[in-house]
Amino acid sequence: MGKVAVFIFLWIFSTLHGMAQNSDIQQVVAGLKEKYAPDSRVELFQITVLRLKDTLVLRGETTSREAYEELLAQARKTTTLVKDHIRLLPDKALGEEVWGIIYNSAGTLRAEPRYGAELVSQALLGMPVRILERKGGWRRVQTPDRYIGWMNGSVVPMTDTQWQQYLKLPKVIVTSLYVRSFEDTNKEALPVSDLVAGDMLVMKPAKGEFYQVQYPDGREAFVKKSDVMTVSDWLKNNRLTGESIVNTAKQLLGVPYLWGGTSTKGMDCSGFTKQVYWMHGIVLARDASQQVRYGRLIDETSDFSNVLPGDLVFFGTKATADNPKERVVHVGIYIGDRRFIHASDYIRINSFDPADPLYDEFNAHRYIRTKRVIGEVNSEGIEEIFENSFYHHTSNKK
């Protein structure tokens, strides 16, 4: 065999060997994503792989330390030279300020760091968040339900020590649907901000019919005692029952639909169910397609004989032989007598019963199943709020 032929042979062998190694590492990346970050709404694992001669270059970002460490270990098995350009979030550039507290009545989360991006969720005042990175005035944050999005403003960055100290302060929670706080207690006082149900503020000394409160950004104001409760009393008196869930849900009748909304200013279908349970001290997953994964299965046949008020009813497209992937796109709360309450244009009541004047033919035909939250608290995806930590998940997330 001539020298040219040998060279060509070695070149082809080297090329094929490199392609095989690239294929192997790509499969590793795909497998780790499926294992650690199958849902990019709550866990990030966005990695690209490039091979330059004998060097494997890894770029991207992830919130999963386990996936990151396993990827590096697997990559080093394929080659001795690995260049690691992966950002493990929270970003080191943030320093120690990797926590934050929301200071607006409802901070908005967007899919990308720009105002024209999709509104994906909201975070209520007083809510603790984990800060993942910063781009200009935008911060990528993770809320207690683990949902990830970008915010401009609305969040006060804190160190772990500051954050822990803030969580221990006594607080009040807004129980009225929509109110205002004021600079003083007299009738001529100017407003400080609007407030919505579920907002939390630090409690200062009372003044007659008002509580003096402090915002996470340092502003001080007064709110009527009739519009709030101390968090201690609220948690102590909370009764998670089907009747209570239905009563709270009905108080939201007529609130307009807002894609990405989770506050009483406007909410989407899963934002509505999330808000109702949040007012009972329970944190649900953000989207309908996430909420359906949790709780106890009650019905899948449209029988409804075992369905109780307060159960979550889900809608979408069932899996079939031709379309094996189920799609859950809507959720509501069962209220009894084959009726349910949900966000559809506005919060309204409809029925599964064709004889009922409130019959909803469209949703009745796309009903998928019913899941129960009551009795399943502190199981996966259904977390209870604790005083001085607000959220079990976030307060233990390191």
N, C-alpha and C positions, 0 to 999 in steps of 0.2 A: 504494500500500500504506500503510495507516494505521500510526501509531506503535506501537500495541499489537501489530499483526501483525509489524512489523519486530523488535520486542523479542522476541516469541515465536520468530521465525525465528532470531535471533542466539543465543537461549538454547539452542534445540535443536541448532544447529550447534556451539556451544561444548561442550554435553554430549556429543554424538556424537564430537567431536574428542578430548575428554578420555578417553572410553571407549576409543577406538582407541589412544591413547597408553598407557593402562593395560594394554591387551591386549598391546601391543608390549613393554613393559618386563617384563610377566609372562613372556612368551615368552623374553626375554633371561635372566631368572632361572632358568627351567627349563633352558635350554640350557647355562648356566654350571654348574649343578648336575650335569648329565649329563657335562659335559666334565671338571670338576675334582673332583667329589665324588659319583660315582655310588653309592658304598658308604658309608653314614653310619657304619658300624662303625669306619672308619679315617680318614675325612675329613668335617668338618662344613661344611655350607653351608645354614643355615636362615634364610631371608630373607623378610620380608614387605614389601609395597610399598603405600603409601597416598598418594593424591593429594589435596592440599588446595588448591583453586583452581589457582594456577600453580606450586605447590610440590610436589615429589616427596619423600616421606619414606621413607627406607630404614631398617628395623630388623632386628635379628637378630644372628647370630654365625656366624663361619666360622674354620676353621683354615688356609684357603688364601689367601695373600696375592695370588696371581695372579688368583683368581676375584674377590676383593674389588676389586682395582684395575681389572679389566676391567669389572665391574659399574658402578663409578663413572663410568668413561669413557663407557659406553653410556648411562647415565642422563642425563649432562650433554648428550648429543646430542638428547635429547627435550625438555629444558626447561633454562632458565638457572638455576632455583632448585632445588637439591638439598640436603636436610637429611640428613646422614649420621649415623645412630645405630647403626651396625653395630659390634659388638665383634670385633676381630681377635684371635684367641687364639694364643698365651698372652695372658691379660688383663693390661693395663698395671698394674692394681691389685696384681699379684703383686710388682712391683718387679723386682729382679734374680734372685729365687729361682724360676726357671722350670724347674729340674731337680730330680731327687730320686732317692734310693736306697731300695729296699725293705728294711725291717729285721725283719719277721716271716718265719717260715719259708715261709708262703704267704699273701700279702696278697690280699684278695678285691676284685674289681671288680664294681660293680653298675650296672644300667642307669640308675638315678636316684639322687640324693643322699638316700637313706633306706634303713634296714635291711630294710624289707619289699620292696624292689625286687628284680627278677630278678638272680641271680648270673650274670654273663656271662663272667667269666674270672678267672684268678688270676695273680699276679706273684710270682716266687720271690725269696727273700732275696738281696740283693746286686744285684738287677736294676736297671739305670738306667731312669728314666722321665722323660718330659717333662710338666711340670705346666702345665695349660691354664687353670685357674681355681679359685677357692675359694668355697665357700658354707658358712659356719659352720665346723664341724669337718670338712667333706667337701672333698676335692680331686678335680677331674676330671683324669685323667692319661692319657697315651698310652704304651703299652708298646713295646718294640723291634719287635714285629711290627705296630706302628701301631694296635693295637686301643685303643679309647677307652672308659673307664668311670670310675665314681666310687669313691673309697676314703675311709674314715674311719680315720685313723691309718695305721700300717704304712709310711709313707714319710717320710724325712727331707728337707726342702726344702734346696736348695743353689743358690748362684750358679754361673755357668758356670766361674769360676776354681776354686771348691771342688770342683765335680763333676769337672773335668779332673784335679785333683790326686788325688781319690779313685780314679779309674780307673787311675792309674799305680801304685798301691800293690800289692805282691805279695799274691796271694790263694790260698786253697785252695777246692776244690769238693767238695761232699759226693757221694760215689759209692755209699754204702749207701742202701737205700731209705728207711729211717726210723731215726734215731738221736737222741741227746740230747747237748747240751753241758753242762759242769759248771763250778762255781765253782773247783774245784781238781782235783788228780789223785788224791786219796785216795778210798777206797771210801765214805767217809761224806759226800762232797761233795754239795751240793744241785744240782739241775739249773738251768741258766740258761734254756734253751728246748729245744723239739724242733727237729729239722732233717730236711729231706727231700732226696732226690736232686736235684742241680742247684743247691742253695743255694750261695752263695759268701760267704766271709768274709775279712777282711784277715788275713794271716798274720803272727804275731809269733814270737819265739824258741821253739824246740822245748824240750820238757821230758820226757825219756825217751820213753815210748810215745805222748806227746801233742804236739799243736800248740797253742800259745796263739793265740787268735784274737780279733779285735775286730769287733763289729757296727757297722753304719753309724750307729746311735744312740749309740755310745760304750761299750756294755756289753762286758766282756771275759769270756772263758771258755776252757775247754780241750776239745778234741775228740781222739778217738783217731786216730792216724795211719792205722790200718787202715780207717777210715771215710771218709777224704778223700784227695785228691791235690792237689799244687800245680797251679795252673791251667797253669803252664808245662809240667809233665810231662804233664798230661792232654791238652793240645792237641798236644804233640809225639808222644804215643803213640796218639792217636786214629786208628783205621783205619775209614773209612766203607766197609763192605762189606755185601753182603746177609746174609751169615752173622752178622756182628756185630749188625746191626739186629735180626735174628730172635732172637738170643740175649738181647739187652737186652729185647726185647718179652716174651719168655717169663718173664723175672724178675719181671714185673708181673702174672703170672697170679693171679687171685683178688682183685685190688684192686677195691673196689666202684665202681660207676658213680656219678658225681656230676655233675649238670648244671652246666656252667660250670667244672668242675674241671680243672686242668692239672698237679696235683702228685700224688705217690704216696700222699697221704691219700685221694684219690678223684678220678676224672677221667671226662670224657665221651669220646665217640669220637674227636673231633679233638684233644682235650686229650691223649689217649693217644698218638696218632701224633706229635703235637708234642713230647711229653716224650721219647719214644724217640729222635727225631732230635736233640733238644736235648742229650741225653747223648752225642751224637757231634759236638757243636760246630756244629749246624745249626739255624737259626731258620726254622721254617715259618710260614705264615699261620695265623691262629687257628682258623677254622671250616672244616668240610668243604666248604661251598659256596665258600670262598675257596681252599683247598688244591687243589681240582680244576682251578683256572685255570692252575696252574703245573706245571713239569716236562714230561717228554716223553711223548706219547701212545704207549701200547704195545698196548692192546686195547680193542675196543668190541663184540666179538661173542661173548664167553664162550668163546673158543677156548683161551686160556691157554697156548698152546704157546710164546709168546714172553715170557710173564710170568716174572719172576725173584723169588726171595726178597728182601724189602725194598721191593718196589714197593707203592704205595698203591692199594687197590681201593675204588671209590666206588659208592654205592648211592642210590637215590631213584626219581624218576619221570621217564622219558624224555619228550622233546618229541614230540607227535603233531600230526596235522592238527587235531584237536579241541582240543588243549591245547598250544599252541606253545611254552610256557615250561617248560624243564627245571627240576627241583628236585632238588638234591643234598642229602641229609639225613644221610648216614652214611658213615663211612670206616673202613677196617681196613688191616692190613699182610699182604701175601701171604707165606706161609712155605714154599711148595712143595707138590707133590702135590695141587694144587687146594684146599689148605687156607689159611685166613687166621685171624689173631688180631685181636680187636677188643673194644671196651668195649660190652657189652650185659648189663645188670644187674651184671656184674662182668667183668673181663678174662678172655676165654675163647677157645678155638680151635674153629672150625667149618669146614665144608667145602662146596664147590660141587658135589661129586660125590654123586648120589643113592644110590650104593652104599656110601658111607662112613657108618659109624655116627654121625659128627659132622655129617652133612648138615644144612644150615640152609636149608630150603625157602623161608622167607620172604625172606631176603636174597638167595638165589640167583635168585629171580624178579625182584628189583628191582635187580640189578646193572646198572651203567651203563658204567663204563670203568675201566681201569688206567692210572696215570701213574707215571713213573719219576723219582725224586729223585736217586739215585746217578748221577754223571756230569753233573749239571745244576747243581752248586753254584755260587753267585754269579750265577745267572741270576735273573730277576725272581721274587720270592716265595720264594726259596731262598737264604738268606744265611748266610755262614760267620762264626763268632765269631773275633775277633782278640784276642790277649793285650793287656792294658792298655786295651782299649776295649770288651771284651765283645761288642759288636755293631757291625758295620759301619754298619748303617742309622742307629742312634741316635747314634753318635759323629760322624756327618757331618751330622746333621739340625740345621739352624740356623733 
